[in-house]
Amino acid sequence: MRFRPLKGNVLEAKILRGVPKFVKSGRRRRGRMGLGLRYEAKVQGHLSQLFPGYVPGPWFRYRTDDAPARINYAQPDGLIIDIDRGQITICEMKYKHCADAYFQLVDKYLPLVSLFFNNSEKDLWKFATVEIVYWFDGTIAFPTKPCMRKDLKSVAPGELAVHICRP
């Protein structure tokens, strides 16, 4: 896993229009990594059809107060932007339910996305987080009790939800 937690508070967050230059493309993955990436690709297609406001894999560039001169990058798996509800749902896709999803969603992506979209004094957006999985095992150690949701539209702001998706 290449997940690195945020160190310090986010000072600035910007969304990129494309992919950063350092990202290598065209690499094929095998084994468990390949299985997870193939699952993610299927779910990305499924969510793009379900939600007109779905943004697959946006890249963010950000700085923290821990090292203000250092530029960092992060990429949540997807954002469901629901203008009618004023809600942005941050999605993390995993083939199997795991604790890493919690730390990615709550400790990293939520501060970045909320700073980017609510960078004024008014909080215009509400934020929800969801781990989308193929397999869910309730015995996996998890920092909090996740809320199981059958429908992604029922994910509520402030909760960490788990949605089982088998497209």
Secondary structure, DSSP 8 states (H G I E B T S, - for coil): -------S-EEEEEE-SS--TT---S----HHHHHHHHHHHHHHHHHHHH-TTEEES--EEEEETTEEEEEEEE--SEEEEETTTTEEEEEEEEEE--HHHHIIIIIIIHHHHHHHHT-SSS---EEEEEEEEEE--TTS--SS--EE-SSGGG--TT-EEEEE---
